[in-house]
Amino acid sequence: MGLTKSFSLTTLALTVSAVSWNATPFNPASVPLAVRSPYLSAWLPQGAGTALNGAWPQFWTGSTLGWAGYIRVDSATYTFLGDPVVAGAESAVQKSLEFTSTQSIFVMTAGPVDINVNFLSPVEPTDLLKQSIPFSYLALSAVSNDGRSHTVSVYTDISAEWVSGDDSLTVKWTTTTGNILTHQVMLENQELYTEYSDHIQQGAAYYSTPNSSSVTYQTGQDAVVRAQFINNGILANTEDTNFRAVSDNWPVFAFAHNLGTVSTTATVPVIYTVGHVRDPAIQYIIANDVYQPRSIYFWSAYTSVADLISDFVGSYSTALGRAQAFDQKVQSDASAISSNYAGVVALSVRQAFGALELTLSKNGDGSWNTDDILMFLKEISSDGNVNTVDVIMPAWPIILYTNPILGKYLLLGLLEYQATGQYPNAWAAHDLGSFIVPNATGHNAGNDEAMPLEGDLSFCAYHSILSAYAFRMRNMLIMALSYTQKSNDISLITQYTDLLNQWTGYLVTEALIPANQISTDDFAGALANQTNLAIKGVIGIQAMSVISGILGDTVNQRNYSSIVQSYVPQILNYATSSDGLHLTLNYGNESSWGLSYNLYADKLLGTNVFPESVYDMQTAWYATVVNAYGVPLDTRHTYTKSDWESWTAAIMTNTTTRDMFIDSVYKYAADGESKQPLGDWYETLDGAVYVFRARPVVGGHLALVSVTNHTLC
């Protein structure tokens, strides 16, 4: 790969997209606005420099989510949010953008007044109740920028696009008044546990704000409702009862607040909340092929959505305080690595948590079973599976960093299902459900990954299948031990010892000489004798040795450890290039190499399976093969993955090469070449993004803070 050697550490320029406003820490491809779950996920497709009022917010797929905002200053009206085209309004000018782990804050200039627009999506990993709430905040405050006083009112609305991926479907809505004003919109015909273009076809969207004498509301056609505010500064307090399709005269659900006279002191923030609730949320397979309906965890504390909204709206100030403390902690820990790393981490947090949902079941008497907590992860944008093992694994660092107990709730669904005996294969399941979320209904036929085989299995074919599934076993063992180490909770490894030993037995058979198979990077294609898989395999075996020791099983502890001691020198003999400069991608392929990101598990667990000389060798090698946007995943292609670059950065033995990886991811994230939520798979030659977007694997960007002793819980 001659191209790679034309770039040095000094030529890895950190160019970022140029914009007309101040961007802190940088201008991302897509800005998270309201991101709390797979179905509450609104983003600003910003690209090289689209302002908050230069495009409609989008669902993570790229479909439009109508969300409009106006500010009326004296007799002039300005658009500050979305891209509505209604006569009589001009565009505010974006002055700045700042994002943190939980907030995206815009300052827009509307003539003589600046409006502060704060999108807060709380991340509350140590409070299961608060973390489970699928709602987000929008807070608006205004201040004079010319030293004079001005009469100001503000307006926002959402469209019915928030409740379906099919704009031809009929929706209905209601508006409730009282201390809290709430617009509720939902599909007229609900489809349980069903998606359309990744939008859930069940439940309702809610848009709320505190009520007062200065607040007005209206529902109706988008152009009509918006013109009402533009021309009058208030809404009509009327409701359109002509239920119709999402795209039929585009019904919107609006609020307006009269802020009165605004001077050089910023106004108290006006609070809006947006959320999406469905119940039941997911069906999960339990013993005897029974599908159990499960609900979002917040139901254990609230009897109605109205009660939840009232509490959520009223808790804005304390939620903001917690968010600021969380942001500060993450910023401090990540900045200890580098400022560029802190920026990448801040962009990754909401995206990673936006794929997760905490659930619980009911007891036989209908009460909530708060001892039965499971967390589900949607494999966003790649294939939509539930709790995919090789998606949980790359995201694992953010779980360990923020609250390891969440990892237990992620793994339990997989472990409990396989312990029922319904999954017929002896290896670890790939996921809990295929393609249509939210259906964690298992794979009782054992067909969780397509196999291009027919008829009886030959021995070689069977061996290949075992190897193809072995990487899941490695992942499960590594995650089980790292959870135990971080949490000091041995319940998982105690309850599922037999299953973990079963999987380890297969690793003993398969780890040393991996058969022709795909890895977690299945898009790269199958390959025999992959070094990176052998590395993870022996670390997985050693993980079980440590687990056995924790449980007092000294026989298996010594047995597994001796196997690892036998395997490691053989792997290094097979996998080290003849010139001693690097590990090969696969055994015997002298010109090949790849990111040895699975060594991260050795550092994370403290197992010290591989000697430090291996890390030194890889560190020196990667500095010689970096492209303009980073180091390729391996020699078969020039693309890479940002999560694996971050894992690799965490095992580098000097800060120069570590920062080379970090700066590569930062440069890609900030280059303005894409408008989609951060994709983890991209081209190292020019920064072009491949098909993935908004995936939770960006939790892997926290590998460097997770491998240290930093924890939030």
KOLMIKE-570723 format. One line per 5 residues: their letters; for each residue x, y negated, z negated of C-alpha. Coordinates in Angstrom, 3 decimals, decimal comma, always signed. Last residue first. Layout:
A	X:Y:Z | ...
% end
This chain:
CLTHN	-21,176:-5,749:-38,768 | -19,281:-8,047:-36,445 | -16,211:-5,918:-35,917 | -12,589:-6,789:-35,157 | -10,159:-4,029:-36,196
TVSVL	-8,572:-3,848:-32,773 | -9,648:-1,515:-29,957 | -12,979:-3,312:-29,807 | -11,527:-6,768:-29,174 | -9,583:-5,530:-26,147
ALHGG	-12,356:-3,320:-24,807 | -14,885:-6,160:-24,808 | -14,990:-6,156:-20,996 | -16,455:-2,674:-21,352 | -19,779:-4,275:-22,216
VVPRA	-19,671:-5,158:-18,531 | -20,991:-1,596:-18,149 | -24,458:-3,003:-18,811 | -25,021:-3,549:-15,092 | -26,205:-6,943:-13,851
RFVYV	-25,137:-6,221:-10,269 | -23,661:-3,330:-8,282 | -23,558:-3,423:-4,483 | -20,005:-4,591:-3,846 | -18,705:-8,046:-4,687
AGDLT	-16,140:-9,833:-2,527 | -13,106:-10,982:-4,536 | -10,849:-11,300:-1,491 | -8,239:-8,540:-1,626 | -9,282:-6,945:-4,913
EYWDG	-12,785:-6,089:-3,706 | -15,500:-5,700:-6,322 | -17,384:-3,301:-8,580 | -18,464:-4,743:-11,955 | -21,103:-7,112:-10,601
LPQKS	-21,948:-10,240:-12,585 | -25,493:-11,398:-11,986 | -25,876:-12,350:-8,313 | -24,930:-15,510:-6,470 | -21,515:-14,421:-5,151
EGDAA	-18,335:-16,057:-3,848 | -18,190:-18,707:-6,564 | -14,700:-17,672:-7,704 | -15,403:-17,627:-11,433 | -16,062:-13,951:-12,127
YKYVS	-13,324:-12,871:-9,719 | -10,763:-15,205:-11,257 | -11,706:-14,077:-14,752 | -11,373:-10,413:-13,794 | -7,909:-11,046:-12,341
DIFMD	-6,930:-13,187:-15,326 | -7,675:-10,321:-17,681 | -5,638:-7,851:-15,638 | -2,651:-10,187:-15,369 | -3,118:-11,037:-19,051
RTTTN	-2,306:-7,460:-20,018 | +0,636:-7,505:-17,626 | +2,135:-10,544:-19,321 | +1,037:-9,499:-22,805 | +3,225:-6,418:-22,849
TMIAA	+2,385:-2,818:-23,707 | -0,779:-2,543:-21,639 | -3,479:-0,346:-23,173 | -6,205:-3,005:-23,551 | -5,624:-4,312:-20,025
TWSEW	-6,527:-0,853:-18,728 | -9,900:-0,972:-20,457 | -10,444:-4,439:-18,994 | -9,497:-3,264:-15,505 | -11,880:-0,359:-16,030
DSKTY	-14,755:-2,720:-16,794 | -13,874:-4,989:-13,860 | -13,969:-2,231:-11,300 | -11,652:-2,100:-8,304 | -11,661:-2,204:-4,508
THRTD	-8,631:-1,621:-2,320 | -9,410:+2,022:-1,567 | -7,858:+5,504:-1,714 | -4,868:+4,224:-3,688 | -6,774:+3,786:-6,946
LPVGY	-9,036:+1,359:-8,782 | -7,206:-1,486:-7,102 | -5,246:-3,967:-9,261 | -6,503:-7,526:-9,390 | -8,022:-10,323:-7,375
ANVVT	-5,103:-11,328:-5,132 | -3,620:-7,834:-5,248 | -1,561:-6,268:-8,025 | +0,744:-3,359:-7,202 | +4,056:-4,257:-8,860
AYWAT	+2,690:-5,360:-12,245 | +0,751:-2,099:-12,369 | +3,971:-0,093:-12,462 | +5,588:-1,719:-15,503 | +2,471:-1,237:-17,620
QMDYV	+2,063:+2,343:-16,405 | +5,580:+3,255:-17,464 | +5,280:+1,522:-20,842 | +2,007:+3,333:-21,527 | +3,592:+6,672:-20,643
SEPFV	+6,635:+5,889:-22,817 | +4,306:+5,378:-25,776 | +3,721:+9,122:-25,885 | +0,265:+10,543:-25,099 | -2,005:+12,201:-27,663
NTGLL	-1,663:+9,365:-30,137 | -5,124:+10,088:-31,603 | -5,741:+6,501:-32,725 | -9,325:+6,773:-31,526 | -9,299:+3,528:-29,543
KDAYL	-5,685:+3,981:-28,414 | -6,291:+7,476:-27,033 | -9,635:+6,341:-25,613 | -7,853:+3,596:-23,664 | -5,778:+6,268:-21,912
NYSLG	-8,926:+6,801:-19,847 | -8,101:+3,620:-17,960 | -5,294:+5,226:-16,011 | -5,955:+2,887:-13,075 | -4,798:+4,748:-10,017
WSSEN	-1,766:+6,160:-8,256 | -0,924:+7,978:-5,031 | +2,285:+8,220:-3,036 | +3,448:+11,417:-4,736 | +0,216:+13,391:-4,419
GYNLT	+1,335:+16,423:-6,404 | -1,335:+16,138:-9,088 | -3,939:+13,479:-8,500 | -3,916:+9,705:-8,871 | -0,221:+9,861:-9,690
LHLGD	+1,327:+8,591:-12,892 | +4,002:+6,000:-12,399 | +7,681:+5,167:-11,969 | +9,353:+8,505:-12,700 | +10,792:+8,801:-9,217
SSTAY	+9,179:+12,229:-8,852 | +5,771:+10,784:-9,703 | +4,335:+11,897:-13,033 | +1,133:+13,942:-12,777 | +2,107:+17,610:-12,893
NLIQP	+4,846:+17,217:-15,498 | +2,752:+14,763:-17,495 | -0,157:+17,198:-17,446 | +2,099:+20,065:-18,549 | +3,574:+17,989:-21,351
VYSQV	+0,027:+17,168:-22,572 | -1,490:+20,647:-22,337 | +0,469:+22,511:-25,014 | +0,132:+19,818:-27,649 | -3,552:+19,576:-26,745
ISSYN	-4,023:+23,310:-27,246 | -2,242:+23,079:-30,597 | -4,595:+20,306:-31,707 | -7,652:+22,312:-30,749 | -6,514:+25,300:-32,767
RQNVT	-5,329:+23,312:-35,777 | -8,654:+21,457:-36,196 | -10,599:+24,563:-35,275 | -9,085:+26,444:-38,228 | -9,084:+23,403:-40,516
DGLIG	-12,862:+23,032:-40,439 | -13,127:+20,498:-43,278 | -15,688:+18,317:-41,512 | -13,236:+15,444:-41,007 | -10,688:+17,946:-39,733
SIVSM	-13,133:+19,355:-37,222 | -13,849:+15,836:-35,971 | -10,099:+15,236:-35,579 | -9,713:+18,415:-33,546 | -12,823:+17,472:-31,587
AQIGI	-11,187:+14,162:-30,664 | -8,091:+16,128:-29,672 | -10,188:+18,060:-27,173 | -11,648:+14,812:-25,837 | -8,172:+13,284:-25,567
VGKIA	-7,162:+16,381:-23,603 | -10,056:+15,908:-21,202 | -9,651:+12,156:-20,858 | -6,106:+12,583:-19,598 | -7,101:+15,455:-17,315
LNTQN	-9,798:+13,250:-15,825 | -7,311:+10,435:-15,191 | -4,891:+12,831:-13,534 | -7,412:+14,018:-10,965 | -6,571:+17,563:-9,892
ALAGA	-9,137:+17,795:-7,084 | -10,919:+14,813:-5,566 | -14,519:+13,847:-4,981 | -15,531:+10,420:-3,698 | -14,929:+6,816:-4,720
FDDTS	-18,677:+6,230:-5,164 | -18,606:+8,736:-8,031 | -16,607:+6,433:-10,262 | -17,604:+8,539:-13,294 | -15,488:+11,229:-11,663
IQNAP	-16,343:+13,357:-8,676 | -15,062:+16,868:-8,340 | -12,429:+19,221:-6,933 | -11,281:+21,103:-10,026 | -9,485:+19,547:-12,990
ILAET	-6,371:+21,566:-13,943 | -5,650:+20,980:-17,638 | -9,107:+19,854:-18,722 | -11,297:+22,696:-17,447 | -11,102:+25,670:-19,796
VLYGT	-10,330:+23,747:-22,975 | -12,929:+21,232:-21,875 | -15,534:+23,967:-21,679 | -14,816:+24,991:-25,248 | -15,057:+21,368:-26,303
WQNLL	-18,634:+21,263:-25,056 | -19,631:+24,173:-27,256 | -17,790:+22,678:-30,223 | -19,767:+19,443:-29,809 | -23,051:+21,349:-29,589
DTYQT	-22,229:+23,388:-32,682 | -21,183:+20,310:-34,648 | -24,423:+18,435:-33,880 | -25,708:+17,676:-37,365 | -22,322:+17,112:-38,985
ILSID	-20,831:+15,113:-36,100 | -23,819:+12,801:-36,043 | -24,175:+12,446:-39,821 | -20,506:+11,649:-40,455 | -21,011:+7,914:-41,057
NSKQT	-17,829:+5,923:-41,707 | -19,186:+3,493:-39,099 | -16,105:+2,795:-36,985 | -14,535:+6,240:-37,335 | -17,803:+8,122:-36,888
YSLAM	-18,761:+6,077:-33,824 | -15,299:+6,641:-32,355 | -15,665:+10,384:-32,961 | -19,067:+10,712:-31,284 | -18,039:+8,426:-28,406
ILMNR	-14,950:+10,492:-27,644 | -16,851:+13,758:-27,837 | -19,692:+12,479:-25,654 | -17,325:+11,075:-23,045 | -15,294:+14,257:-22,759
MRFAY	-18,516:+16,248:-22,409 | -19,669:+13,925:-19,639 | -16,350:+14,398:-17,820 | -16,908:+18,128:-17,933 | -19,947:+18,075:-15,669
ASLIS	-17,959:+18,079:-12,448 | -15,549:+20,580:-13,951 | -18,319:+23,030:-14,749 | -19,659:+22,604:-11,217 | -16,255:+23,332:-9,711
HYACF	-15,889:+26,491:-11,791 | -19,336:+27,639:-10,641 | -18,352:+27,075:-7,024 | -15,164:+29,007:-7,538 | -16,969:+31,907:-9,223
SLDGE	-19,556:+32,072:-6,427 | -22,958:+30,672:-7,197 | -25,974:+32,486:-5,810 | -28,231:+30,731:-3,327 | -27,812:+27,132:-2,233
LPMAE	-25,262:+24,466:-3,063 | -25,168:+20,715:-2,421 | -25,724:+19,976:-6,098 | -27,772:+16,913:-7,052 | -27,228:+15,831:-10,636
DNGAN	-29,820:+16,172:-13,359 | -31,042:+19,454:-11,928 | -31,125:+21,472:-15,144 | -34,790:+22,367:-14,676 | -35,557:+20,961:-18,118
HGTAN	-34,101:+17,638:-17,055 | -35,249:+15,069:-19,582 | -38,398:+12,995:-19,843 | -36,820:+9,673:-20,706 | -39,323:+7,916:-18,449
PVIFS	-39,113:+4,130:-18,589 | -37,701:+4,067:-15,942 | -38,151:+5,788:-12,610 | -34,883:+7,030:-11,140 | -34,088:+10,010:-13,299
GLDHA	-34,464:+10,720:-16,952 | -32,381:+11,500:-20,024 | -28,921:+11,316:-18,480 | -25,986:+13,433:-17,250 | -26,652:+16,295:-19,640
AWANP	-23,662:+17,825:-21,412 | -22,584:+21,332:-20,427 | -24,231:+24,624:-21,305 | -27,060:+24,090:-18,859 | -30,698:+24,913:-19,587
YQGTA	-31,822:+21,633:-21,186 | -34,809:+22,790:-23,211 | -32,682:+24,033:-26,104 | -34,061:+21,457:-28,523 | -30,459:+20,451:-29,333
QYELL	-30,103:+18,992:-25,828 | -32,927:+16,538:-26,458 | -31,665:+15,564:-29,900 | -28,162:+14,940:-28,593 | -29,203:+12,761:-25,664
GLLLY	-31,639:+10,659:-27,666 | -29,192:+10,497:-30,557 | -26,405:+8,995:-28,452 | -27,943:+5,553:-28,069 | -29,162:+5,388:-31,676
KGLIP	-25,701:+6,342:-32,911 | -24,149:+3,700:-30,701 | -26,397:+1,075:-32,245 | -24,895:+2,046:-35,596 | -21,530:+0,902:-34,219
NTYLI	-22,542:-2,763:-34,533 | -21,041:-5,608:-32,461 | -17,585:-4,262:-31,638 | -18,446:-0,586:-31,331 | -21,428:-1,364:-29,112
IPWAP	-19,438:-3,812:-26,984 | -16,726:-1,163:-26,487 | -19,243:+1,518:-25,367 | -20,261:-0,107:-22,078 | -17,854:+2,126:-20,123
MIVDV	-19,237:+5,194:-21,963 | -22,937:+4,310:-21,834 | -22,734:+4,266:-18,052 | -21,082:+7,685:-17,775 | -23,588:+9,139:-20,211
TNVNG	-26,635:+7,821:-18,355 | -29,099:+6,771:-21,034 | -32,047:+6,368:-18,630 | -31,429:+6,442:-14,883 | -32,029:+3,342:-12,763
DSSIE	-29,779:+4,242:-9,835 | -26,965:+1,709:-9,573 | -28,844:-1,529:-10,164 | -29,428:-1,224:-13,936 | -28,685:+2,074:-15,623
KLFML	-31,347:+1,447:-18,239 | -30,292:+2,047:-21,820 | -32,534:+3,487:-24,511 | -32,144:+3,191:-28,255 | -33,717:+5,714:-30,578
IDDTN	-34,993:+5,155:-34,114 | -36,891:+7,823:-36,034 | -36,528:+6,815:-39,686 | -38,812:+3,832:-39,107 | -41,700:+6,195:-38,396
WSGDG	-44,552:+3,760:-37,860 | -47,929:+4,747:-39,249 | -50,418:+6,648:-37,081 | -51,105:+9,423:-39,606 | -48,960:+11,902:-37,680
NKSLT	-46,006:+9,536:-37,853 | -45,342:+7,122:-35,036 | -42,234:+6,679:-32,907 | -39,461:+4,113:-32,753 | -37,693:+2,116:-30,069
LELAG	-34,702:-0,151:-29,496 | -34,308:-1,317:-25,880 | -31,047:-1,963:-24,047 | -30,170:-3,253:-20,562 | -30,104:-6,925:-21,568
FAQRV	-27,513:-6,144:-24,245 | -24,797:-5,789:-21,603 | -25,860:-8,862:-19,639 | -26,196:-10,956:-22,784 | -22,609:-10,141:-23,812
SLAVV	-20,756:-10,287:-20,491 | -20,532:-14,023:-19,800 | -19,024:-14,703:-23,230 | -16,512:-11,868:-22,753 | -15,256:-13,272:-19,452
GAYNS	-14,813:-16,731:-20,965 | -13,016:-15,422:-24,054 | -10,637:-13,481:-21,805 | -9,742:-16,660:-19,975 | -9,016:-18,362:-23,293
SIASA	-6,652:-15,572:-24,280 | -6,367:-12,617:-26,705 | -7,025:-14,596:-29,896 | -9,654:-16,352:-27,807 | -11,671:-13,129:-27,813
DSQVK	-11,887:-12,969:-31,613 | -12,644:-16,659:-32,054 | -15,188:-16,796:-29,223 | -16,980:-13,713:-30,535 | -17,154:-15,182:-34,027
QDFAQ	-18,242:-18,611:-32,779 | -20,965:-17,160:-30,573 | -22,327:-15,079:-33,449 | -22,361:-18,115:-35,747 | -24,065:-20,183:-33,043
ARGLA	-26,623:-17,454:-32,491 | -27,368:-17,235:-36,211 | -27,947:-20,977:-36,367 | -30,106:-20,896:-33,241 | -32,244:-18,149:-34,732
TSYSG	-32,603:-20,218:-37,913 | -33,812:-23,221:-35,936 | -36,050:-21,182:-33,635 | -37,842:-19,259:-36,378 | -41,249:-20,859:-35,907
VFDSI	-41,484:-19,744:-32,291 | -40,502:-16,170:-33,186 | -42,893:-15,975:-36,126 | -45,853:-17,248:-34,123 | -44,897:-15,070:-31,170
LDAVS	-44,756:-11,920:-33,311 | -48,093:-12,672:-34,934 | -49,658:-13,246:-31,496 | -48,132:-9,987:-30,228 | -50,088:-8,181:-32,907
TYASW	-49,593:-6,074:-36,048 | -45,983:-7,057:-36,590 | -43,184:-5,443:-38,647 | -42,931:-1,866:-37,290 | -44,012:-3,199:-33,901
FYISR	-40,548:-4,797:-33,579 | -39,058:-1,366:-32,794 | -40,413:-1,174:-29,253 | -42,841:+1,718:-28,966 | -42,442:+5,395:-28,162
PQYVD	-44,830:+7,839:-26,487 | -43,648:+11,434:-26,993 | -43,699:+13,812:-24,048 | -43,917:+17,422:-25,197 | -41,785:+20,041:-23,441
NAIIY	-41,760:+22,284:-26,512 | -39,424:+19,979:-28,419 | -39,196:+16,276:-27,570 | -39,187:+14,449:-24,236 | -39,362:+10,686:-24,432
QIAPD	-41,994:+8,344:-23,040 | -41,195:+4,650:-22,961 | -42,641:+1,307:-23,975 | -46,056:+2,181:-25,334 | -46,806:-0,635:-25,349
RVHGV	-45,590:-3,436:-23,120 | -44,309:-6,892:-23,995 | -42,598:-9,542:-21,850 | -41,323:-12,785:-23,285 | -40,977:-16,515:-22,855
TYIVP	-40,662:-19,025:-25,663 | -40,847:-22,792:-25,457 | -39,466:-25,224:-28,008 | -39,318:-29,027:-27,786 | -36,072:-30,108:-29,428
VTATT	-36,137:-33,071:-31,822 | -35,261:-36,095:-29,733 | -31,684:-37,275:-29,214 | -30,865:-40,670:-30,695 | -30,096:-43,287:-28,050
SVTGL	-33,776:-44,022:-27,499 | -36,839:-41,992:-26,486 | -40,339:-43,367:-26,976 | -43,065:-40,732:-26,857 | -42,020:-37,129:-26,376
NHAFA	-45,296:-36,234:-24,658 | -45,157:-32,490:-24,155 | -46,543:-30,659:-21,123 | -47,376:-26,957:-20,832 | -47,998:-24,799:-17,766
FVPWN	-49,154:-21,418:-16,541 | -48,876:-20,990:-12,784 | -51,132:-19,373:-10,162 | -49,520:-19,027:-6,727 | -52,281:-19,966:-4,265
DSVAR	-52,597:-16,232:-3,596 | -49,016:-15,005:-4,114 | -49,589:-13,341:-7,492 | -52,948:-12,026:-6,318 | -56,149:-13,387:-7,841
FNTDE	-58,021:-14,266:-10,993 | -60,171:-17,342:-10,465 | -60,509:-18,402:-14,079 | -58,340:-21,529:-13,804 | -58,041:-23,009:-17,265
TNALI	-58,188:-26,669:-18,220 | -56,312:-28,803:-20,744 | -55,842:-31,452:-18,009 | -52,073:-31,906:-18,103 | -50,112:-35,038:-18,932
GNNIF	-47,605:-37,343:-17,206 | -50,276:-38,514:-14,770 | -48,965:-38,230:-11,211 | -46,150:-35,762:-11,719 | -48,129:-33,846:-14,334
QARVV	-51,204:-33,316:-12,178 | -48,987:-32,676:-9,172 | -47,475:-29,707:-11,005 | -50,888:-28,212:-11,719 | -52,125:-28,661:-8,159
ADQGT	-48,964:-27,434:-6,414 | -48,757:-24,292:-8,572 | -52,429:-23,335:-8,379 | -53,996:-23,028:-11,805 | -53,409:-23,040:-15,537
QYTVS	-53,205:-26,136:-17,713 | -51,784:-27,313:-21,020 | -51,399:-30,473:-23,080 | -49,186:-31,243:-26,068 | -48,881:-34,553:-27,953
SSNPT	-51,709:-33,761:-30,377 | -49,809:-30,667:-31,469 | -49,353:-27,020:-30,496 | -46,052:-25,134:-30,672 | -45,064:-23,518:-27,344
SYYAA	-45,758:-20,188:-25,643 | -45,306:-18,218:-22,417 | -46,217:-14,543:-22,601 | -45,741:-11,880:-19,927 | -47,892:-8,774:-20,081
GQQIH	-47,766:-4,983:-20,209 | -47,328:-2,520:-17,339 | -46,022:-2,629:-13,802 | -42,379:-2,906:-14,892 | -40,223:-4,664:-12,320
DSYET	-37,459:-2,457:-10,859 | -38,767:-2,831:-7,301 | -42,099:-1,512:-8,575 | -41,829:+0,274:-11,891 | -44,094:+2,691:-13,723
YLEQN	-44,389:+3,916:-17,289 | -48,132:+3,166:-17,366 | -49,595:+1,474:-14,311 | -51,809:-1,499:-15,183 | -54,568:-2,772:-12,898
ELMVQ	-55,290:-6,448:-13,549 | -51,593:-7,152:-13,855 | -50,759:-9,434:-16,734 | -50,546:-13,074:-17,766 | -50,700:-14,528:-21,293
HTLIN	-50,425:-18,275:-21,854 | -49,858:-19,152:-25,482 | -50,380:-22,337:-27,484 | -49,290:-21,944:-31,100 | -50,997:-23,617:-34,040
GTTTT	-54,289:-22,840:-32,341 | -55,002:-22,218:-28,678 | -55,062:-19,093:-26,546 | -54,742:-19,140:-22,761 | -55,734:-16,090:-20,735
WKVTL	-54,575:-14,417:-17,560 | -55,391:-12,002:-14,770 | -53,221:-10,663:-11,987 | -54,002:-9,113:-8,626 | -51,226:-7,411:-6,667
SDDGS	-49,837:-8,878:-3,442 | -46,743:-10,291:-5,159 | -45,364:-6,791:-5,807 | -42,434:-6,743:-8,245 | -44,809:-7,538:-11,060
VWEAS	-45,277:-9,448:-14,314 | -42,889:-12,440:-14,130 | -44,072:-13,357:-10,624 | -47,230:-14,693:-12,291 | -45,580:-18,127:-12,442
IDTYV	-43,977:-19,966:-15,336 | -44,452:-23,592:-16,285 | -42,553:-26,499:-17,808 | -43,291:-30,181:-18,410 | -41,594:-33,034:-20,246
SVTHS	-42,676:-36,518:-21,325 | -40,637:-39,666:-21,796 | -41,268:-43,351:-22,468 | -37,931:-45,152:-22,483 | -35,792:-47,107:-24,948
RGDNS	-32,533:-48,738:-23,870 | -28,867:-47,898:-24,402 | -28,420:-46,642:-20,847 | -28,112:-42,891:-21,503 | -31,329:-42,445:-23,452
VASLA	-31,722:-39,048:-25,095 | -33,926:-36,039:-24,403 | -34,369:-32,600:-25,957 | -35,540:-29,330:-24,436 | -35,357:-25,811:-25,911
LYSFP	-36,032:-22,602:-23,930 | -36,121:-19,470:-26,050 | -36,173:-15,725:-25,314 | -38,470:-12,834:-26,136 | -38,173:-9,040:-26,020
ISQKL	-37,832:-8,588:-29,819 | -35,700:-5,482:-30,493 | -32,649:-7,402:-31,695 | -34,730:-9,116:-34,358 | -35,940:-5,840:-35,816
LDTPE	-32,613:-4,055:-35,503 | -30,697:-6,771:-37,318 | -26,944:-6,159:-36,964 | -26,964:-6,470:-33,178 | -28,821:-9,798:-33,071
VPSLF	-28,175:-11,242:-29,616 | -30,568:-14,141:-29,149 | -31,361:-15,321:-25,632 | -31,121:-19,103:-25,873 | -31,657:-21,292:-22,797
NVNID	-30,826:-24,883:-23,751 | -31,813:-27,792:-21,522 | -30,511:-31,161:-22,722 | -32,222:-34,008:-20,877 | -30,380:-37,232:-20,139
VPGAT	-32,379:-40,422:-19,687 | -31,782:-43,575:-17,603 | -32,306:-41,784:-14,268 | -32,958:-38,120:-15,006 | -29,493:-36,820:-15,851
MVFIS	-29,349:-33,094:-16,542 | -27,352:-31,426:-19,332 | -27,387:-27,651:-19,138 | -26,808:-25,156:-21,952 | -26,686:-21,405:-21,427
QTSTF	-26,733:-19,627:-24,795 | -26,063:-16,209:-26,351 | -22,422:-15,305:-25,612 | -21,639:-18,890:-24,705 | -22,406:-20,924:-21,607
ELSKQ	-21,824:-24,565:-20,820 | -23,120:-26,466:-17,831 | -22,740:-30,181:-17,224 | -24,094:-33,292:-15,542 | -26,745:-31,869:-13,249
VASEA	-28,567:-34,634:-11,439 | -32,348:-34,852:-11,740 | -34,193:-34,329:-8,501 | -37,008:-36,552:-7,316 | -40,704:-36,063:-7,861
GAVVP	-43,681:-37,569:-6,034 | -44,506:-34,851:-3,565 | -44,297:-31,258:-4,719 | -41,599:-28,837:-3,610 | -40,697:-26,753:-6,648
DGLFT	-37,044:-25,608:-6,872 | -36,483:-24,501:-10,440 | -35,659:-26,633:-13,449 | -34,797:-30,346:-13,790 | -37,272:-31,983:-11,401
YTASD	-37,643:-35,715:-11,967 | -40,690:-37,939:-12,468 | -40,645:-41,744:-12,468 | -43,157:-43,955:-14,314 | -41,331:-44,254:-17,655
VRIYG	-39,200:-41,102:-17,542 | -41,161:-37,993:-16,579 | -39,230:-34,741:-16,940 | -40,106:-31,738:-14,825 | -39,467:-27,991:-15,179
AWGLT	-40,348:-24,957:-13,110 | -39,971:-21,237:-13,708 | -41,145:-18,984:-10,864 | -39,254:-15,726:-11,063 | -37,986:-14,927:-7,580
SGTWF	-36,560:-11,530:-6,634 | -32,767:-11,175:-6,819 | -32,693:-7,796:-8,574 | -31,763:-9,420:-11,900 | -34,993:-11,412:-11,759
QPWAG	-34,415:-14,826:-10,262 | -34,580:-18,463:-11,277 | -35,618:-20,692:-8,396 | -32,895:-22,761:-6,794 | -31,390:-26,256:-6,846
NLATG	-32,903:-27,507:-10,108 | -30,409:-25,686:-12,342 | -27,687:-26,723:-9,902 | -26,260:-24,466:-7,216 | -22,459:-24,612:-7,205
AGQPL	-20,434:-21,843:-5,612 | -22,935:-19,191:-6,558 | -25,652:-20,377:-8,959 | -28,315:-17,739:-8,808 | -29,949:-18,823:-12,111
WASLY	-30,968:-15,707:-14,027 | -34,083:-14,250:-15,645 | -34,146:-10,778:-17,221 | -37,121:-9,792:-19,317 | -37,814:-6,369:-17,808
PSRVA	-34,447:-4,662:-18,439 | -34,405:-6,417:-21,830 | -33,404:-9,710:-23,481 | -32,082:-11,978:-20,724 | -33,719:-15,413:-20,422
LPVSA	-31,341:-17,837:-18,686 | -28,199:-15,899:-17,731 | -26,189:-17,925:-15,171 | -25,278:-16,310:-11,866 | -21,991:-16,613:-10,002
PNFPT	-20,349:-18,154:-13,036 | -19,023:-21,758:-13,291 | -16,286:-21,793:-15,910 | -15,710:-22,136:-19,680 | -17,376:-24,622:-19,647
ANWSV	-18,459:-26,288:-16,405 | -18,389:-30,064:-15,963 | -20,469:-31,051:-12,962 | -19,800:-31,613:-9,251 | -18,656:-28,072:-8,603
ASVTL	-15,463:-26,460:-7,363 | -15,305:-22,667:-7,528 | -12,399:-21,266:-9,468 | -8,799:-20,557:-8,505 | -6,725:-18,692:-11,042
ALTTL	-3,765:-17,991:-8,794 | -2,197:-14,541:-9,088 | +0,993:-15,745:-7,405 | +3,152:-15,714:-10,526 | +2,273:-12,127:-11,344
SFSKT	+3,408:-11,061:-7,917 | +1,564:-10,415:-4,698 | +3,193:-9,003:-1,556 | +3,457:-5,616:-3,276 | -0,244:-4,998:-2,956
LGM	-0,252:-5,416:+0,785 | +2,322:-2,674:+1,266 | +0,000:+0,000:+0,000
% end
